[in-house]
């Protein structure tokens, strides 16, 4: 079996590493704090579930996804795609099957099999595919690929990303509605949790309150919480932190509704902000506005990053990815994965299209002092980008 290199294309970069680390950190912090905290604060006790009226993805929509995948498979000369358990499998089938794999041929019935290359080779032969091109979804394990190439040497393995990302990057109205609900719930959880800020509380206490708020709202979720100088670290710090008057406070993450993710960051201050804190926060907000304005259908993804970065650089930070300044991309795709295709980042010439969904999160990191990140997610319409949530109007008004 030959391997055709199609990985690492800027249009389809997923880059889950940072997200996984952040989710792990937030979950670990929240878990420890939950065990220590007996009383739920009043702002959280007042919350009510917000899942009424949620509409799951229909069988008809999943069938349409399969047909679109087949059109993309034909366009990329693929005879089949092979998926193991993960979000792409769930996207097409509505099922999460650990230890199982799903094979979609370009024509004929799809097949379920054990997530093993030997079993996959047999299933492909049963489908009449002993030679040709098979796309492997990006979460397929190397062991499965290695066994498949030994068992079916006449097959050519390529990345299935042009098919999976080609389908998943463009969200349907039903997907937009689920993302909207996840974002609405996250804002309510954040409002309740930030109302619990008190002198001396730890970052673990705040993370636990956010997790409790999500549970009260009817879903699972959590968030990283960081204080003071540690807000300059994009993925937080495990160093013990106690909230003090004048500290910056940053919370970042979200929840899931029918598998669809939110990802929101709010940065505020505990007490009265200094002139320096307010000025840097205002630069960050202007950068977020610039990214929103640049995210238009037909524009290159890298132009959104450039627009936000210019605001930050013009304010005296950077340049480029240097700190103090914006040390990472301006935004990432979002959907069934918190970080998915594609990114607002330099070098990504992918054209923005209606139905795409992104985070808008330029960051200003000033190590040893503080950091500011404002993150709201947006979706692209024919006329431009629209936020799922209202942006923060001021450093001391995280929700308006």
Buried (B, 14 or more C-beta within 10 A) or exposed (E): BEEEEBEEBBBBBBBBEBBEBBBEBBBBBBBBBBEEBEEBBEBBEEBEEBEEEBEEBEEEBBEEBEEBBBEBBEEBEBBBBBBBBBBBBBBBBBEEBEEBBBBBBBEEEBBEBBBBBBBBBBBBEEBEBEEBBBBBBBBBEEEBBEBBBEBBEEBBBBBBBBBBBBBBBBBBEBBBBBBBBBBBBBBBBBBBBBBBBEEEBBBBBBBBBBBBBBBBBBBEBBBBBBBBBBBBBBBBBEEEBEBEEEBBBBBBBBBBBBBBBBBBBBBBBBBEBBEEBBEBBBBBBBBBBBBBEBBBBEBBBBBBBBBBBBBBBEBEBBEEEEBBBBBBBBBBBBBBBBBBBBBBBBEBEBEBEBBBBBBBBBBBBBEEBBBBBBBBBBBBEEEBBEBBBEBBEEBBEBBE
